[in-house]
Amino acid sequence: MKTSKEAVGSPEPSELPDVSVHPRRTVNMVAGTIGHFVEWYDWYVYGLLAAVFSGQIFPSDSPFASLIAALLTYALGFVVRPLSGIIISPLADRFGRRRILTLSISGMALGALIIGLTPSFATIGYAAPVLFLIARIIQGISAGSEGQSAIAFMVEHAPANRRGLFGSFTNMASGLATLAATGAAAMVTSAFAPADLAAFGWRIPFVVGGILGIVGLVMRARSDETPEFEATALIDQKSATARLMDLLREHPKALLQAAALSAPAVAYYTWATFLPTYAKLTTGRDLSSTLAGNVIGLALLVVIVPVCGALSDRLGRRKIFPIIGAIGMIVLFYPMLLLLNQPGFGVYVLVSASGWVVLGIWQAVYPTIQAELFPAAVRVSGIGFAHQIVIAVFGGTAPLIAAAFVGAGHPMYVAVYMIAIVALSLAVYFTLPETGSRAARATVAPADPEVLEGEHLLLSTSSATDKAKLSR
């Protein structure tokens, strides 16, 4: 296997065709974006409605104990994610991004339907929480293979000078998903009386998510594989296990950097799934009003992410993003949570929106940077290994740890915990290379000779086939 630009037969970038020109790019981008949206809508709606259905599925003498049981089940999905990320990600590098993305959305839709249709504990007893556990395991496996595969799929389909923008679509989709999940939770909590909400109203967003998953499945099944995967697959046909070993041996620094890029997810999951509950528990705010306030803040995120992604194609990935985003989190989180002690809907909107602004700056570019840190042969493996372990440790436990701090009478520890993790991540950001470029680049990674060689081979094969047809 050739591992350097000097490998015999590797072409110069100028000799290659413009592989960024693809007649079905719009179809592929929509399939990737909508599929990613469905994945994370199904994921987030659980955390947002846990306080509502916890008593129905995990009954206890204490409502707080029921909530903790529901959040522990939520965290179980995160525990499964790194195992899925480590095992399945190399399969995406070996067999293709599109195939894994199709499987992942199938599992997420199935999990949502199980949760939405499971009868209450009063009806089927312990089978109810068991079915929730099974559903969350299925969703954890699906989510563990989704994020990194979607990032690679989107960035590899992007034009060379717009990878920042196209890479940001993954987090724009997850922002839209959080927005839709929050909106759905706000709608059902305000539309139904408490008894009806607890009985059946909370199920509606899950069933809708399952149906949307079927739509996303159809779209992904009709999408195209990425040119970089097709090129590198001709040159590197190693097994999934061998790819994982190569990743650990050859890219330890990139793995650390990718992990640091994902670590502020502790703040994202706190803001996305626990901030409304935090405000309810600490200040007695109505859950439906806090969910509505989150919708306003999330709308800002959805706008900021693609704008900053596009700017990174002009200004560079590292200079402003994600460093400014991390600094903003460190500066704002403590005073914003302290401000929640003041009454008023406007105060809550200000707190929510401020957090989403700085989170949006960070979210805009980290997917593209992660993709550019790894060559195509181990790209999904590299992002998945780093991202899913970090998400399991910090993201999945964030609502649970936040609830524990609140229950112990130390709500401001939530801000201290988030700031500490983001500060450690910021220190690593200063070691990041500048992976962006205004000039067109032949490969996603700054140097990827396998892709160049594979594309040259594809071009040669295509030319030979065309000549054979003409000679007939």
Buried (B, 14 or more C-beta within 10 A) or exposed (E): EBEEBEBEEBBEEEEBEEBBEBEEBEBBBEBBBBBBBBBBBBBBBBBBBBBBBBBBBBBEEEEBBBBBBBBBBBBBBBBBBBBBBBBBBBBBBBBBBBBBBBBBBBBBBBBBBBBBEBEBBEEEEEEBBEBBBBBBBBBBBBBBBBBBBBBBBBBBBBBBBBBBBBBBBBBBBBBBBBBBBBBBBBBBBBEBEEEEBBBBBBBBBBBBBBBBBBBBBEBBBEBBBBBBBBBBBBBBEBEBEEBBBBBBEBBEEBBEBBBBBBBBBBBBBBBBBBBBBBBBBBBEBBBBBBBBBBBBBBBBBBBBBBBBBBBBBEBBBBEBBBBBBBBBBBEBBBEBBEBBEEEEBEBBBBBBBBBBBBBBBBBBBBBBBBBBBBBBBBBBBBBBBBBBBBBBBBBBBBBBBBBBBBBEEEBBBBBEBBBEBBEEBBEBBEEBBEBBBEEEBBBBBBEBBBBBBBBBBBBEEEEEEEEEEEEE
